[in-house]
Amino acid sequence: MSDKILAENLVKHYNDLKSEIHKVIVGQDDVVDQVLISIFSKGHCLLIGVPGLAKTLLVNTISRTLGLDFNRVQFTPDLMPSDIIGSEILDENRSFTFIKGPLFSNIILADEINRTPPKTQSALLEAMQERAITTGGKNYKLPSPFFVLATQNPIEQEGTYPLPEAQLDRFMFNIWVDYPTFTEEMAIVKATTSNIETELKQILDGEQIIQYQELIRRVPVSDNVLEYAVKLVGKTRFNSELAPKITKDFITWGAGPRASQNLIIGAKCHALLKGKFSPDIEDVQAVAKPILRHRLVRNYRAEAEGYTMDRIIEELL
């Protein structure tokens, strides 16, 4: 199948996916878009929002429409690495057998990831980056495709373990899940307080997703778009010659090269989904906020003067 036909099929499947997802999820268009871009771009997502905004339901709904194995892990302070990776047990023949943990699935929902200690958080690092885990001196490949979609509650910080920058950098997108509008909330309440069950159709399978992931990697990018993405990331580093005044005033730490890579991959996917065969600067700008907002560290002055991360990114754009 030619890349042109594949690209047309991707747009069709993307629109079908959104239609199915919106049978269950009311509103949240940007959130759904960003999660799907992340999946097609072979990236991981961190969903941040207060409780009750259907973050878990969204991930569950997406896994059903994609026809992929789905495991939910509720992260708690007593969760151990072996609880998610798996462990070796002594079988009846007195030899050790590895019993796979919930990480061996296509989609992992890491619920309230900041509730578990760093030791368990770091167990996800290798899985997210290498798509494999090492235990007992052996390396085990995780199924393909593989995505970690983690959720985090931004308001309740007591008894939590903030994610280290190294782990945050493994997430392609940091997605803010906001409150619904009045009309959306009316629709949500109407739908969830009746006994109507929604049937969801499977739109894609794992093999097709892998095909689309490979297609996105093959999309050509012009040098001026590459230059724009790399310069944008360079502007976030206070010690860079590209750094504007806002960076020097308000940012203590900028984004690394992984941000540039993700901007280009995300822009490629965004372009294809909009029917274009090569990304332009607008496609880079469309994915910049969710890619950069968890990779920059604001200083106290930024907080005191009310400069949110999104406002800083907007000025950099």
URWO-V214171 format. One record per backbone hydrogen bond with DSSP energy under -1.0 kcal/mol. CO is the residue of the C=O (numbers start at 1). NH is the residue of the N-H. If there is no record, write none. Layout:
# URWO-V214171
co:CO nh:NH
co:CO nh:NH
This chain:
# URWO-V214171
co:2 nh:6
co:3 nh:7
co:4 nh:8
co:5 nh:9
co:6 nh:10
co:7 nh:11
co:8 nh:12
co:9 nh:13
co:10 nh:14
co:11 nh:15
co:12 nh:16
co:13 nh:17
co:14 nh:18
co:15 nh:19
co:16 nh:20
co:17 nh:21
co:18 nh:22
co:20 nh:23
co:21 nh:24
co:21 nh:25
co:28 nh:32
co:29 nh:33
co:30 nh:34
co:31 nh:35
co:32 nh:36
co:33 nh:37
co:34 nh:38
co:35 nh:39
co:36 nh:40
co:37 nh:41
co:38 nh:43
co:39 nh:42
co:44 nh:172
co:44 nh:173
co:45 nh:150
co:46 nh:175
co:47 nh:152
co:48 nh:177
co:54 nh:58
co:55 nh:59
co:56 nh:60
co:57 nh:61
co:58 nh:62
co:59 nh:63
co:60 nh:64
co:61 nh:65
co:62 nh:66
co:63 nh:68
co:65 nh:203
co:65 nh:204
co:69 nh:107
co:71 nh:109
co:73 nh:111
co:76 nh:79
co:80 nh:83
co:81 nh:84
co:81 nh:85
co:82 nh:86
co:84 nh:103
co:85 nh:101
co:87 nh:99
co:89 nh:97
co:91 nh:94
co:95 nh:91
co:97 nh:89
co:99 nh:87
co:101 nh:104
co:103 nh:105
co:106 nh:147
co:107 nh:71
co:108 nh:149
co:109 nh:73
co:109 nh:111
co:110 nh:151
co:111 nh:75
co:112 nh:115
co:113 nh:116
co:114 nh:161
co:117 nh:121
co:118 nh:122
co:121 nh:124
co:124 nh:128
co:125 nh:129
co:126 nh:130
co:127 nh:131
co:131 nh:142
co:133 nh:140
co:135 nh:138
co:138 nh:135
co:140 nh:133
co:147 nh:108
co:148 nh:45
co:149 nh:110
co:150 nh:47
co:151 nh:113
co:152 nh:49
co:157 nh:160
co:164 nh:168
co:165 nh:169
co:167 nh:170
co:168 nh:171
co:173 nh:46
co:175 nh:48
co:181 nh:185
co:182 nh:186
co:183 nh:187
co:184 nh:188
co:185 nh:189
co:186 nh:190
co:187 nh:191
co:188 nh:192
co:189 nh:193
co:205 nh:209
co:206 nh:210
co:207 nh:211
co:208 nh:212
co:209 nh:213
co:210 nh:214
co:211 nh:215
co:212 nh:216
co:213 nh:217
co:214 nh:218
co:222 nh:226
co:223 nh:227
co:224 nh:228
co:225 nh:229
co:226 nh:230
co:227 nh:231
co:228 nh:232
co:229 nh:233
co:230 nh:234
co:231 nh:235
co:233 nh:236
co:234 nh:237
co:237 nh:240
co:240 nh:243
co:244 nh:248
co:245 nh:249
co:246 nh:250
co:247 nh:251
co:250 nh:299
co:253 nh:297
co:256 nh:259
co:257 nh:261
co:258 nh:262
co:259 nh:263
co:260 nh:264
co:261 nh:265
co:262 nh:266
co:263 nh:267
co:264 nh:268
co:265 nh:269
co:266 nh:270
co:267 nh:271
co:268 nh:272
co:269 nh:273
co:270 nh:274
co:271 nh:276
co:272 nh:275
co:280 nh:284
co:281 nh:285
co:282 nh:286
co:287 nh:291
co:288 nh:292
co:289 nh:293
co:290 nh:174
co:292 nh:295
co:297 nh:252
co:297 nh:253
co:299 nh:303
co:300 nh:304
co:301 nh:305
co:302 nh:307
co:303 nh:306
co:308 nh:312
co:309 nh:313
co:310 nh:314
co:311 nh:315
co:312 nh:316
co:313 nh:317
